[in-house]
Amino acid sequence: MFIDAMGLILADNKKITLGELSKPRALAAVPFGGRYRIIDYMLSDMVNSGIKSVGILTLNKYKSLMDHLGTGASWDLDRKNFGLHILPPYVNSESSGNGMEDADELVGLLDFIRSNRSMYAIIANSNMILNTTFNDFLEKHEQSGADVSAMYNRDGTKYGVPNYIFDVDRKGYIKDMLLNPEKSTSNRCSLGIIVLRRELLIDMISDMISRGERNFGVHTLIKKYDTLRIRAHEYKGLVLRINNIQGYFNSSMLLLDDQIRADLFWNGMPIYTKVKDEAPTLYFENSQVGNAIISDGCRIMGTVQNSMLFRGVTVSRNSTIRNCVIMQDVHISENCELENVIIDKNVVIRPGIKLVGHKDYPVVIGKGAIV
């Protein structure tokens, strides 16, 4: 199904940091779910909605993201017309070093949007994990007559701390928006997803440039509720929020639940990602595995409980892994004990190491470390 809309995904968020995980890469490129990156979910949602033109707006550290997305072939976006467009910071020789780099970023984004011919634009942050389509969202936006529609849900505190809370009037229009309030009369938690006419988006960005505003984002646009009619649209499906390290760890652990996993991956819409062929996981004699997600290419000789292992992980003999997220190509040596730990790619854990974190404050080991 084709809808008359273009997509725009914001790969970074200055208000969200995942510590060592986002240090070498953009937020959208952080691995999640055993074989995916965070951006795969929102990008798949747009593709499953029938959107044929998607732009990925990046700020910095986008090499890993570009390597993962490539030409967009894994999402059927390697096209002669439309397709996938990665929009890195737009800096030319005239602006470099004169403090106008942020302005050029908006100019480059404006060029991309103007070159499109879609009626609508759907803009989304990349830190929400959900499996949906935006067809119904767009249809209700058209019927409402609103200038902008913003998506929210009501259980944001259940699966991660929310960022923005909407205060809505009787007609469903946003009248206020609060950032992490201590006390709030509303439980409408923003999902960072909006839809609006492409021409209106062009006018808004042009106005931002003329006024010297440099911070483009979903909630920056929603803050225009004083001058625009912005309607709130409730989403009732599963949402996992990646707002901090705790949110990342808790969301990863939730995937061990059969119902959560079914809601996210088996609701009829596939989640696409870059395909990497690996040999099946090898389980050695005396290895013990329970309630774990283990990707291809692993070698399991020890014990793995309530954990998620990405591709190519080695767990040596007499080592125990509990409540951990272990990313690609990690080598865990003999006689190690890990609990409530997140380990980034290409890490080596030496023999006899014991790392124990708390479920609310997991230990995080950065990419390529030797512990």
Residue, then its C-alpha position, 0 to 999 in steps of 0.5 A: m500500500f502506497i501513501d502520499a507521504m515522505g518519512l524523516i527519521l532523526a538519528d540523534n537526540k541531544k537530550i538522550t545519551l546511552g553512555e558508552l553505547s552511544k559514545p562511538r555511534a549515533l543513538a539510532a545505530v545502537p544495537f538492540g534486540g539480538r540482531y537489529r539496530i534501534i533505527d530498524y524499527m522506525l524505518s521498518d514501520m515507515v516501509n510497512s506503511g508504504i512510504k517510498s522516500v525516507g530521509i535519515l537526519t544525522l548530527n555526528k558519529y554517523k559512520s556506523l549508521m551509514d555502514h548499517l543502512g548502506t543503499g537501503a536494499s534491506w528495506d527495499l529502498d534502493r530505488k532510482n526514484f525516492g528511496l533512502h537518503i542519509l542527510p549528514p551535516y551540510v557544511n560548505s567551505e563558506s560556512s565552515g568555521n564561522g558558526m553557521e554550521d547549524a544553519d546549513e544543517l537546516v538548509g540541507l534538510l530544507d533542500f531535501i524536503r523541497s525536492n520531494r513531491s509528497m503531500y505529507a511528511i511523517i517525522a519521527n525520533s528513532n528511540m521508540i521501539l514499536n511495530t505499527t503502520f502510519n496509515d490510520f494515523l495519517e487518515k485520522h489526521e486528514q479527517s481532523g483538519a488539524d495542522v499537525s498530529a502528534m502520537y502518544n501513549r498512556d503507559g510510558t512509565k511502564y516501559g521506560v521513563p517518558n520525556y514529554i507529557f502532553d496536556v490536551d483540551r476537550k477537543g483533543y488538541i495539545k495546549d501544553m507540553l512538559l519535559n519530565p515533570e515531577k507531578s503531572t495531571s496527564n499521562r499522555c506520553s509523547l512518542g516523538i512522531i508527528v504528521l503534517r503537510r510537507e508545505l507547512l513543514i517547509d514554511m516552519i523550517s524556513d521560519m526557523i532559519s530566518r529567526g536564527e533557531r537552530n534546534f530542529g526536532v519533533h518536539t521543537l515543532i510541537k512547541k508551536y501549539d500556540t500558533l498551530r492546531i496540533r492534535a494528539h493521537e493515541y497509540k495503544g500498541l506496545v512501545l519500548r522507550i530507549n531514553n537512557i541506559q536503564g531504559y535500554f537495559n529494561s527494554s532488552m530484558l522485556l524481550l525475553d517475555d514471550q508476549i512482548r516478543a510476539d507483540l513486537f515481532w509477530n503481529g503481521m508486520p516484519i522488522y527488517t535489518k541488514v542481513k548477515d549470514e552466520a553459522p548456527t550457534l554451537y552448544f558444547e557438552n555441559s553448557q546450560v541455557g535458559n530463558a535467553i535469546i542467542s543469535d547465530g554464530c555463538r559458541i556456548m560452553g558455560t551457563v547463560q540465563n535470562s540474557m541476550l547474546f548478539r552474533g558471534v559471542t563466545v562463552s567459555r567453560n565454567s563462565t556464568i552469564r545472568n541478566c546480561v546484554i552481550m553484543q557482537d563478537v564478545h569473547i568471555s574467557e573461562n571462570c567469569e561471572l557476569e550479572n546485570v552487565i551490558i557489553d558492547k562489541n568486540v570486548v574481551i573479558r579475561p579469565g576469572i573476571k567477576l562483574v555484578g551490577h544492579k538491575d537498575y544500574p547495570v555495568v556498561i563495558g564500552k566497545g573494544a575494551i579488554v577487561 
